[in-house]
Amino acid sequence: MEVRNIALLGHKDHGKSTLIGSLLMQTGAATKVRVMEAEAYSKKLHRPFEPAFILDSFSEERARGMTYDTTRAEIKYRSAALALIDVPGHEELIKNMISGASYGELALLLVSAMSGEGIMAQTKRHVFIAKMLGMESIVVAVNKMDTVNYGEEVFQRIKSQMTAFLKAIGYKEANIAFVPISAYRTENLVARSTLMDWYHGSSLLETAYGMLSRARKPAGGQLRLLMQGRIETGSGALSSGRIIQGNMHVGQVLRSTMGRGRHPVSEIFVKGTRVKTAIAGENVAIRFGDGLRLPRGAVLYGANESLRARRRMLTLIFATRRIGQQARIRFIGNEYKARFKILDIIDPTTGKTLRNGTLAPLRAADAEMEVDAPIPVGKPAELSRFTIYSGKEFSGIGIVNG
C-alpha cells in the first residue's frame, strides 16, 4: 500500500493532536489499549476525554497540552496509507516544525473557529514555510465548529481571509480547499456531517485524498538520481541512491555532477531484487560498467541531458535566527560556505515586501547567494532547497528561485 505524507500545520491549541487522535479512532488505527490509556490519563488530570492523548506520548506534553516535537501517525483510507505528521505549533519550536513539515506532500492547516482564536501570525508563518518546502496544495480545516454552533458565517469569514493570504504568497486557487470540522466531536472527518447542511463539499479525509491524487508527481521528466552512499556485497560494491525525477534502465549511460566521464548502468536493484528499469521515488542500488564509485550528494543524469551547476543564484530564505552575510548551507548531503546579499525583506505573515527592516528571526528575504563551489540546481524541489547554519546553529531554510 502506497504511503502518502500529510503535514499538519497551525497555531498552538488549534487542535492538530486532537484531530489525529480522533482520526486514529475513527479509522480503527488506534488500539483499544491506547484509547483506554488516553481515557485513564484524562481522568487522572480531571479532564474530559481528550483524543490528543492517544498521540502525545510524553507525560509533560500531556500535562501541559502541547506538542514539543514532530509526531507521526498512520491511518488507512481507500487505497493509501496516510501518514499524518503533527508538527509543533509554538513559535519557539519553529525549527522542529520545519524539520517535520519537510516530509509533507500535502499541507493540512488547522484554523480554529473559536472566538478569540482564528487566523494567527503563526498560522501564516507555517503556510509560508510549507510553500517554500514545495507543498503546492493545501487543505484548510476550520476546526472547533462546535463552539460556534456549526454556523456558516465564521467559516466563510476565515475562508475569505485565508484565500486572500494563500493567493498572495503564490498558491493557486485550484490547489486550495476548505473543510469545516470539529476534531473533538468527530464531525466531518471521515463521513459528511449532518450538522452543517450548508456545506456541500466532501469530508476532510475525502478532500485530502482527492488533493493528494491530483498532486501526485509525474514519473516523467529528465532523470535525476541523488547518490546516497555505497553498499558492500560479496560480488563487489554497489552505489546506492534515490531517483527523484524521471526513470532509468539497464544499459543507460549517465553523467555525474562530480566528474566528466560517461557511466553505463550494468545492473539495477530495487529492494534487493534485480530489475531492468526503476522509476521516480524508488531507492536503487546500481552497478556501473566502469566501476564508478560516487560520494554522497552527487547527482546523476542522462548522458544526453543537461544539469547546470552554479555558484551564484537568487534565493528566498526564511530565518529562524539572525543570518549574517556569511554562513554555511547544507544542500543534498554536502556543506558549502555561502555569502548572502539581502535584496528585500518579506513579512511572512502578509507576503508583502517591507521597505525598511532587517532579516530578523521569523522574517523572510529575497537574497543573492554565492557558494564556494558549484552546486547543481533546478527541478525537482530537492535540487532547490537548502538549510542555513550560522556557526553550529540552525538558522533557517532557503530555496533557489532564479
C-alpha positions in Angstrom: 0.0 0.0 0.0 1.4 3.4 -1.0 2.2 5.8 1.8 1.4 9.5 1.3 2.6 12.1 3.7 0.4 14.9 5.1 2.0 17.7 7.2 -0.4 19.1 9.8 0.2 22.8 10.4 -1.3 25.5 12.5 -1.1 27.6 15.6 -0.8 26.0 19.1 -4.1 24.9 20.6 -6.0 24.9 17.3 -6.4 21.1 17.5 -3.8 19.2 15.4 -3.1 16.5 18.0 -6.9 16.2 18.8 -7.6 15.8 15.1 -5.1 12.9 14.7 -6.3 11.2 17.8 -9.9 11.3 16.5 -8.9 10.1 13.1 -7.0 7.2 14.7 -10.2 6.2 16.5 -12.5 6.8 13.5 -10.4 4.7 11.1 -9.7 1.9 13.6 -6.0 2.6 13.7 -5.9 3.2 17.5 -5.8 0.1 19.6 -8.2 -0.4 22.5 -5.3 -0.3 24.8 -4.2 3.2 23.6 -7.7 4.5 23.8 -8.1 3.2 27.4 -4.8 4.6 28.3 -5.8 8.1 27.0 -9.1 7.8 28.9 -7.3 6.9 32.1 -4.9 9.8 31.7 -7.7 12.2 31.1 -9.4 11.1 34.3 -6.1 11.5 36.2 -5.8 15.1 35.0 -9.5 15.7 35.9 -10.3 16.5 32.3 -12.9 15.2 29.8 -11.6 12.5 27.5 -9.0 14.1 25.2 -8.3 12.3 21.9 -4.9 14.1 21.7 -3.6 11.9 24.5 -3.7 9.0 22.1 -0.9 10.8 20.2 1.1 12.8 22.7 3.5 10.2 24.2 5.4 12.3 26.7 3.8 13.0 30.1 4.9 16.6 30.1 3.2 17.2 26.7 0.0 15.7 28.1 0.1 17.7 31.3 0.7 21.0 29.5 -1.4 20.2 26.5 1.3 20.9 23.9 3.4 19.0 21.4 7.1 19.6 21.5 8.4 17.5 18.7 7.2 16.1 15.4 4.9 13.1 15.8 3.9 10.7 13.0 0.7 8.6 12.9 -0.5 6.5 10.1 -4.1 5.7 9.0 -5.5 3.7 6.1 -8.0 5.3 3.8 -9.2 3.8 0.5 -6.1 2.6 -1.4 -3.5 4.6 0.5 -1.8 4.8 3.9 -1.9 8.4 5.0 1.0 9.4 7.2 -0.1 12.3 9.4 2.9 14.4 10.5 2.0 16.5 13.5 4.4 19.4 13.9 4.7 21.8 16.9 2.6 25.0 16.6 4.6 27.0 19.1 6.6 29.9 17.8 9.7 28.9 19.7 9.6 25.5 18.1 9.7 26.7 14.5 12.9 24.6 13.8 11.1 21.4 14.8 8.2 22.4 12.6 10.4 22.9 9.6 12.1 19.5 10.1 8.8 17.7 10.3 7.0 19.6 7.6 9.8 19.0 5.1 8.4 15.4 4.5 4.9 16.5 3.6 3.4 16.2 0.2 0.2 18.0 1.2 -0.3 20.7 3.8 -3.3 20.3 6.1 -3.7 23.6 8.0 -5.9 23.8 11.1 -7.5 27.2 11.9 -9.8 27.5 15.0 -13.2 28.9 14.6 -13.5 29.6 18.3 -14.0 33.2 19.4 -10.7 34.8 20.2 -8.6 32.3 18.2 -8.9 32.3 14.4 -6.1 33.2 12.0 -2.9 33.9 13.9 0.6 35.1 12.9 2.0 31.6 13.4 -0.8 30.2 11.2 0.5 32.3 8.3 4.2 31.5 9.0 3.5 27.8 8.9 1.8 28.2 5.5 4.6 30.4 4.2 7.2 27.8 5.1 5.1 25.0 3.6 5.0 26.8 0.3 8.8 27.2 0.5 9.2 23.5 1.2 7.3 22.7 -2.1 3.8 21.8 -0.8 1.8 23.3 -3.7 -1.6 22.0 -2.4 -3.3 22.8 0.9 -6.4 21.8 2.7 -7.6 24.3 5.4 -9.6 22.6 8.1 -11.7 25.2 10.0 -11.8 23.4 13.4 -13.9 23.8 16.5 -17.0 24.5 14.6 -19.0 23.1 17.5 -18.0 26.2 19.5 -19.9 28.4 17.0 -22.9 26.1 16.8 -21.7 24.9 13.4 -22.7 28.2 11.8 -21.6 29.1 8.3 -20.7 32.8 8.9 -17.4 32.2 10.8 -16.3 29.5 8.3 -16.9 31.8 5.3 -15.0 34.7 7.0 -12.0 32.5 7.7 -12.2 31.1 4.2 -12.2 34.6 2.6 -9.3 35.8 4.7 -7.1 32.7 4.2 -7.8 32.5 0.5 -6.5 36.1 0.1 -3.3 35.3 2.0 -2.7 32.0 0.3 -3.0 33.6 -3.2 -0.7 36.5 -2.1 2.1 34.0 -1.3 1.7 32.1 -4.5 -0.9 29.3 -4.0 -3.2 28.7 -7.0 -6.9 28.8 -6.1 -7.4 25.3 -7.7 -5.0 23.9 -5.2 -6.8 25.2 -2.1 -9.7 23.5 -0.3 -11.6 24.4 2.8 -13.5 22.0 5.1 -15.4 22.8 8.3 -14.8 20.3 11.1 -15.0 19.5 14.8 -12.0 17.3 15.6 -13.2 16.8 19.2 -16.7 15.9 18.2 -15.5 14.0 15.1 -17.7 16.0 12.8 -16.9 15.9 9.0 -13.7 13.9 9.5 -14.3 10.6 7.7 -18.0 10.9 6.9 -20.1 14.0 5.9 -21.5 15.8 9.0 -25.3 16.2 9.3 -24.9 19.3 11.4 -23.6 21.6 8.6 -26.2 21.2 5.8 -24.9 24.5 4.3 -21.6 22.8 3.4 -21.8 20.8 0.2 -18.2 19.6 -0.1 -16.6 16.3 1.0 -15.4 15.1 4.4 -11.8 16.0 5.5 -10.3 12.7 4.6 -12.1 12.5 1.2 -10.9 16.1 0.4 -7.3 15.4 1.4 -7.2 12.1 -0.5 -8.5 13.8 -3.6 -5.9 16.6 -3.3 -3.1 14.1 -2.9 -4.3 12.2 -6.0 -4.2 15.4 -8.1 -0.8 16.5 -6.5 0.9 13.2 -7.5 4.3 14.0 -9.0 4.7 12.7 -12.5 7.3 10.0 -13.1 8.4 11.6 -16.3 11.0 14.3 -16.8 14.7 14.2 -17.1 16.5 11.7 -14.9 17.8 13.0 -11.6 19.4 10.4 -9.4 20.7 11.5 -6.0 23.5 9.4 -4.7 23.4 8.4 -1.0 26.4 6.0 -0.5 27.7 2.6 -1.2 26.6 -1.0 -0.3 29.3 -3.7 0.0 28.3 -7.1 -1.4 30.0 -10.4 -2.0 30.2 -9.5 -5.7 31.6 -6.0 -5.2 30.3 -2.6 -4.1 27.1 -1.1 -5.4 26.3 2.6 -5.5 23.0 3.5 -3.7 20.7 6.4 -4.4 17.2 7.6 -4.9 15.6 8.6 -8.1 14.0 12.0 -7.5 12.8 12.5 -11.1 12.5 10.5 -14.3 13.4 6.9 -14.8 16.5 4.8 -15.6 17.2 1.4 -17.2 20.0 -1.1 -17.6 22.3 -0.1 -20.4 21.6 3.6 -20.0 24.7 5.9 -20.0 24.8 8.5 -17.2 26.8 11.5 -16.3 27.6 12.9 -12.9 27.8 16.4 -11.4 31.1 15.2 -9.7 33.1 14.2 -12.8 33.3 14.3 -16.6 33.0 10.7 -17.6 30.1 8.7 -19.1 29.0 5.8 -17.0 27.0 2.8 -18.3 24.5 1.2 -16.0 25.1 -2.6 -15.9 22.8 -3.7 -13.0 19.9 -2.1 -11.0 18.5 -3.5 -7.8 15.3 -2.3 -6.1 14.6 -3.7 -2.6 17.2 -6.4 -3.2 15.7 -7.6 -6.5 17.5 -7.1 -9.8 15.3 -5.1 -12.2 15.6 -3.7 -15.7 14.1 -0.3 -15.0 13.5 1.9 -12.0 11.2 5.0 -11.6 11.0 8.2 -9.6 10.6 7.7 -5.9 12.4 4.4 -5.8 15.6 3.7 -3.8 18.1 1.9 -6.0 21.4 0.1 -5.8 23.5 0.3 -9.0 26.5 -1.4 -10.5 28.2 0.7 -13.2 30.1 -1.0 -16.1 33.1 1.2 -15.5 33.2 0.5 -11.7 32.2 4.1 -10.8 32.0 5.0 -7.2 30.4 8.3 -6.3 30.2 10.2 -3.0 27.0 11.1 -1.2 25.4 14.2 -2.7 26.4 13.6 -6.3 23.6 13.8 -8.9 23.5 11.6 -11.9 21.6 12.4 -15.1 21.2 11.1 -18.7 24.3 11.5 -20.9 22.2 13.4 -23.5 20.6 15.7 -20.8 22.0 18.7 -19.1 22.1 19.8 -15.4 23.5 23.2 -14.7 25.8 23.7 -11.7 26.2 27.3 -10.4 27.9 29.3 -7.7 25.6 32.4 -7.8 21.8 32.3 -7.7 18.7 34.2 -6.5 17.1 32.7 -3.4 14.2 33.1 -1.0 15.2 32.5 2.6 13.4 32.2 5.9 15.3 33.0 9.1 14.9 31.3 12.5 17.8 33.3 13.9 19.9 36.2 12.6 21.7 35.4 9.4 24.8 37.4 8.5 26.5 38.0 5.2 28.5 34.8 5.6 27.0 31.5 6.6 27.0 27.8 5.7 24.4 25.9 3.8 23.7 22.2 3.5 22.4 21.1 0.1 21.7 17.4 -1.0 24.1 16.0 1.6 27.0 18.4 1.3 28.1 21.5 3.1 29.2 24.8 1.4 30.3 28.2 2.6 27.8 30.8 1.4 27.7 34.6 1.2 24.3 36.4 1.2 23.3 39.8 -0.2 19.8 40.7 1.1 17.7 42.3 -1.6 14.2 42.6 0.0 12.8 41.8 3.4 9.5 40.0 3.4 6.9 39.7 6.1 5.8 36.0 6.0 2.5 36.9 7.8 1.4 39.1 4.9 3.6 38.1 2.0 4.4 41.8 1.4 7.8 43.4 1.0 9.0 45.6 3.8 10.5 48.9 2.7 12.7 49.1 5.8 13.9 46.3 8.0 16.5 43.7 8.8 16.4 40.0 8.4 15.4 39.3 11.9 14.2 35.9 13.2 10.9 34.8 11.7 11.2 37.0 8.7 12.0 36.1 5.1 14.1 37.7 2.4 14.9 37.7 -1.3 18.7 37.3 -1.5 21.6 36.7 -3.8 23.6 33.8 -2.7 27.2 32.8 -3.7 28.6 29.5 -2.6 32.3 28.3 -2.6 31.7 25.6 -5.2 29.2 25.0 -8.0 26.0 23.2 -7.0 23.5 21.5 -9.3 20.2 23.4 -9.0 16.9 23.0 -10.8 13.9 20.8 -10.7 12.6 18.8 -8.8 12.3 20.6 -5.4 15.1 18.5 -3.9 17.5 20.4 -6.1 16.4 23.8 -5.0 16.1 23.6 -1.2 18.8 24.1 1.4 19.3 24.7 5.1 21.3 27.6 6.6 23.7 27.5 9.6 25.4 30.3 11.4 28.3 28.8 13.3 26.9 25.5 14.6 23.3 26.8 14.9 20.5 26.1 12.5 19.4 29.5 11.2 16.8 28.9 8.5 15.9 27.4 5.2 16.1 28.6 1.6 15.0 27.8 -2.0 16.7 28.7 -5.2 14.3 30.6 -7.4 16.5 32.2 -10.1 
